[in-house]
């Protein structure tokens, strides 16, 4: 397999078909909120600093009192915001699955010279939504059960040896914990790749939930070397992008932190909150844009890899 050609082709697709970034932005953004009695809540929320209690700096006390008053006076707005946040999380989860399927379908259509568009991509994602959802939930459940089993297996010697008054058990527990963590890292990576391949078996090969997982499992082990190489290449690219993001965050966050400290010293709570919101939103937007393009590219790489690996792949028969 020509890894360089796959990377170049995926990057060319990412640059040329910019409408695919919409799916990438969704994946980056979501990837992967009563009744109220003002008097009672106010009374229960109040806290007075007296002598003999924890001594806090005077400026910090003023800050906490101002923040407390702001929360009490706007509790209805805060609760409404939390409800809206919960709704957005649910909607975001749905959009994430649709965007994942849509991006896979669009790259496949581009490679097969079929009609393609952003609208068509969303139609593909919606068409395969339930299968994609069921597959993701099933894989997550399997992974959870396996991880829970190993955690319980680890806890048996932990509780057995920790009952002893001697601390010698740490010489056994600490290496065991390190082994557990070392084993979990490749397992989690395997689950992620299994989920990615099974998604492509659903969208590209029109597999059912169980069949897609079985085929993905077989595809990984029959092409372990190629899968590991692609994963390592994308991991290295991800590290590079993370460094770029960190530098950008420092450039934006440094001056914002200094200004925020000045506002904190003067007790300008509202101005401080506005500054925090603006800085956080700006960082989120930059992160979503850069990671959105990266997600578009990475998904394209996995789709092109999948298409290459499945050229001579015999799927599991339909039962």
N, C-alpha and C positions, 0 to 999 in steps of 0.2 A: 504493500500500500504506500502511495506517495503522500506522506503527511504534509509536505510543503504545498503540494497542489491543492489539497483539501483546505488548508488554512488560507491560501491565496483566493481560492474560489469563494469561500465563505465571506472573506473580507470584501471581495468585489460585489457579491450579492448585497452585503450590508450597506456598501457605499451607493450602489446604483438604485436599489429599491428602498428608498427612504421611508415609504409608508410602513415598512416592516418595523420601524423604530417605535411606532405606536404600541405594537405588541410588546416590544422590549421595555418601553416605559412602564406599561402595566405590570409586567413581570418584576421589574425593579422596585416599583412602588409598593406592591402587595406581596413580595417574595421571601422570601418566599425572604349607655352613656348616661305623682306625689303630692302628695300633700306636703305642705311645709308650714311649720309654725315658727315664725321668726323669733318670737320671744323665747320659747323653750330651747330652740337650737342655739340661740345666742347665749343663754345662761349656761348651757352644757358645754359650750365651746370656750367660754371665758377661762383665762388663767392669769392669776396675779402673781408677780414675783415678789416674794417676801424675804425678809432676812432669815437666814438659816436654810433656805432652799438653794437650788443650783444657781450659782452666780454667773450671769451672762453679761457680756459687755453692753454698755448702755445703748450703743448704736444698734446692736443685734436685737435687743429688747424692743426698741422702737420699730425695727423692721418687722419683727414677728407680730407685734400688735397691729401694725398697718396691714400686713398680709392677712391677719385674722379678721380684721374688720372688713377688708375687701371680700373675703370668702363669704362671711356671714351676710353681707349686704347683697351679694350676687349669687346666693346659693341656688336659686331657681335657674339662673342662666347656666351655672356650672353643671347642674343635673341634666338640663336639656342638651348641653354639649356632650356629656358622657353618653346619653342615649343616641345622639347623632353619630358618635364615634363607633358605638357597637354596630349600628346599621351600616356604616361605612366599611367596617371590618368584614361583615357578611357579604356585602356587595363586592368588596375587593377580592374576597376568596373566590367568588363566582367568576369575576372578570379574569382573575389569574388563570383559572382552568381554561376558560374560553380563549384567552390570548395564547396560552401554551399550545393548544390544539390548532389555533389559527395560524400561528407562526410556522409550525411544523408543516401544515398543509400548503402554505404559500411557498415555502422553499421547495417542497416536492413539486409543486406545479411549475415553478420557475425552471427547475432542472428538466422537467418533461415537456417544456415549451407549451404548457396549457394556459388557458385564459386565467388571469390572476389580477387581484385588486384587494384593497383593504376591506371592502364590503364582502367580497368572496371569502376572505380569510375569517372574518367574524362568523359568516354562515357555516364554515367548516368547524370552527370552534364550538358553536352552538349545537351543531348536528351531533358531535361526538362528546358533548358535555357529560351526559350521565355515565357513559362508559369510562371516561377519563376520571370522573369523580369516584365511581365505584372502585376502579383500579387503584387509585391513590389511597383510598380509605383501607382497602384490603392489604396493600403493601405496608401501610403504616401500622395496621393492627398486627400483622405478622412480625414486623420489626420490633414493636412494643413488647410482644410476648417473649421473643427471643432475648431481648435486652433485660426484661424483668426476670427471666429464668436465670441468666448469668449473675444478675445482682443478688438474687436470693442465694444462689450457689456461693457467691463470695461472702455473703453475710453469715453463713453457717460457721466457717472457721473463725470469722471475726468475733462473733458472740461467744464461741467456745473458748477461744484463747483469751479474750478480753476479760473473762470472768476471773481469771487468775490475777492475784495481787501483783505479780511480777510484770514488768514492762518489756520482758523479752519477746512477748508476742508481736511487738512492733517490727522486729527484725523479719518476721514472716509476713505480716499484714501489709507493710509498705511495698515490698517487692510484688506481692500478689495484686495490690491495687494498681501498680504501674503496669503489670502484665494485662490487667483488665482494660485499662485505658488504651494501651497499645493495640489490643485486639479490637476494641470498639471503633477505632479510627478507620481501619480498612473496611469494617463491617458497615459503617455508616456510608462510606464512599460507595460500597457495593450496592446498598439499597438505593442511593441516589441514581446511580447508573441504571440499575434494574428498572426504576421508575421511568427514567428517560427513554430507554429502549422500548419498554412496554407501551409508552405513550405513542411512539412511532409505529409500533405494530398495530395499534388501534386506528390511528389516523391514516397511515399510508397503506397498511395491509388489511384494514377493516376487520381486525380481530375482535373477539369478545374479551371480556375481562380476564377470565381464567386463562384462556388460550394465549393472550398477549403476555401475561406474566411467565408462563411456561416457555414460550418462544424467546422472550427476553433473557431468561435464565440460560437457555441453551446457547443463545447468540454470544453472551458474555464469555462463557467457558470455551466455546469453539474459537473465539477470537480474543483471547485474554491479552495477548501481547499488544495487539492494535488498540484495544480498549484502554489499556494502561497508558500507552504512549499518548493517545489523544487527551486522556485525563490529565497527565503530567504537563502537557503543552498548555492546556487551558488553565491549569493551576498556576503555572509560571506567568502567564499573561495576566491572570487575576491578581497576583502579587504586585506586578508592575503597576497596574491600575490603582491598587490600594495605596501604593506609595504616592502616586500622583494626587489621589484624593486627599491623603493626609497632608501633603504640602499645601493644597488649596484650602483645606480646613484651617491650617495654621495661619495662612495669609489673611483669611476672613475672621477667624475666631480670635486671633491675638488682639487686634485693635478693638474688637467688640468686647472682649473681656476687660480690657483696660478702661474703656468707656463705662462699662457696666459697674466696675468697681468704684469709679468716681460717682456715678449716680447712687450707688449703695451708701457711700459715705455721706452724701447730702440728704439721704432719706427720700429720694424721688422714686417711690415704689412704682407708680404708674408708668413713668418713663422707663424704668428698668425693665418692667414686664413687656412693654412695647418693643424695647431693644432686643430682648431675648426672643420674642416671637419673630421679629424680622430676621434676626441672625439665623435662627433655627430653620425658618422657611427657606431662606436663601441657600443654606447648606443642603437642605432636603432637595431643592430644585436642582442644584448642581450635581448632587449624588445620583438623582433619578436620571438626569440626562446622560451622564457618563456611564452609569451602570446599565441604563436602558440600551445604549448602543452595544455595550459589552454583552448583555443578555441576548440581543439579536444576533450578534456574531457567534456566540457560544452555541446557541440553539441551531444556527445554520451549520456549524461544524459538526455537531452530533447528528443532524439530519443527513448531511452529505456522507458522514462516516457510516451511518445506518444503511443508506442506499448502496454504498460500496460493499459493505459486508453481507448484505442480503441478496446480492446478485446470484449466488449459487446456493443460497440457504434453503433447506427443505423445512417448511413449517410443520408444526404439530398438526396432525389430522383433526378435523372437526368431529367431536364425539356426539 
